[in-house]
């Protein structure tokens, strides 16, 4: 379902399509309760080479009413980027 319903928007190249579909494969099991024609997916990439790189995945589900879901990436927080130093001091 993912491959048929996914639209690559700004920032992604058509040559990356298979790679993106592979990364989103697990999403298929979550969407299988809907018919293929009820699902629309779009993924975009902003500022590919910059420090503010951001991926956005949008999903529209047309099942009685239109539901719009959005997932975005976030840059790592400084505390997650570097190993934590112990605040305890060793005494011998």
C-alpha positions as CSV (number, residue, x, y, z in Angstrom):
1,X,0.0,0.0,0.0
2,X,2.8,2.5,0.9
3,X,4.4,2.3,-2.5
4,X,1.1,3.0,-4.3
5,X,-0.1,5.8,-2.1
6,X,3.1,7.7,-1.4
7,X,3.8,11.0,-3.0
8,X,7.4,12.4,-2.8
9,X,7.1,16.1,-2.3
10,X,9.8,18.8,-2.1
11,X,13.3,17.7,-1.1
12,X,13.1,14.1,-2.2
13,X,14.4,12.8,-5.5
14,X,12.5,10.2,-7.5
15,X,15.6,8.0,-7.3
16,X,15.1,7.8,-3.5
17,X,11.6,6.5,-3.7
18,X,12.4,2.8,-3.1
19,X,14.6,3.8,-0.1
20,X,11.7,5.9,1.4
21,X,9.1,3.2,0.8
22,X,11.3,0.7,2.5
23,X,11.7,2.9,5.6
24,X,7.9,3.4,5.8
25,X,7.1,-0.2,5.3
26,X,6.0,-0.8,8.9
27,X,3.4,1.9,8.5
28,X,1.6,-0.4,6.1
29,X,0.5,-2.7,8.9
30,X,-1.0,0.3,10.8
31,X,-3.0,1.4,7.7
32,X,-4.2,-2.0,6.5
33,X,-7.7,-1.6,8.1
34,X,-8.4,1.0,5.4
35,X,-8.8,0.5,1.7
36,X,-6.0,1.7,-0.5
37,X,-8.2,4.4,-2.1
38,X,-8.9,5.8,1.4
39,X,-5.2,6.6,2.1
40,X,-3.0,9.4,0.8
41,X,0.6,9.8,2.0
42,X,3.1,12.6,1.3
43,X,6.6,13.0,2.5
44,X,8.8,16.1,2.2
45,X,12.2,17.2,3.2
46,X,13.1,20.8,4.1
47,X,16.7,22.2,4.1
48,X,18.4,18.9,3.0
49,X,21.9,20.2,3.4
50,X,21.3,22.7,6.2
51,X,21.3,22.5,10.0
52,X,17.5,22.9,10.1
53,X,16.9,19.7,8.1
54,X,13.3,18.5,8.7
55,X,11.3,15.6,7.3
56,X,7.5,15.8,7.3
57,X,5.1,12.9,6.7
58,X,1.5,13.7,6.1
59,X,-1.3,11.1,5.9
60,X,-4.9,11.7,4.9
61,X,-7.5,9.0,5.7
62,X,-10.8,9.4,3.9
63,X,-13.0,7.0,5.9
64,X,-16.4,8.7,6.5
65,X,-14.6,11.9,7.3
66,X,-11.2,13.2,6.2
67,X,-8.5,12.8,8.9
68,X,-5.2,14.5,8.5
69,X,-2.2,13.3,10.4
70,X,1.2,14.9,10.4
71,X,4.5,13.6,11.8
72,X,7.7,15.7,11.7
73,X,11.3,15.0,12.6
74,X,13.1,17.0,15.2
75,X,16.8,17.8,15.5
76,X,18.5,16.0,18.3
77,X,18.6,17.9,21.6
78,X,22.1,18.9,22.8
79,X,21.7,16.5,25.7
80,X,21.1,13.6,23.3
81,X,24.0,14.5,21.0
82,X,26.9,14.2,23.4
83,X,27.6,11.5,26.1
84,X,26.7,12.6,29.6
85,X,29.5,13.3,32.0
86,X,29.2,11.9,35.4
87,X,28.7,14.6,38.1
88,X,30.1,12.4,40.8
89,X,33.8,12.8,41.6
90,X,35.9,9.8,42.4
91,X,37.8,9.9,45.7
92,X,40.5,7.5,46.7
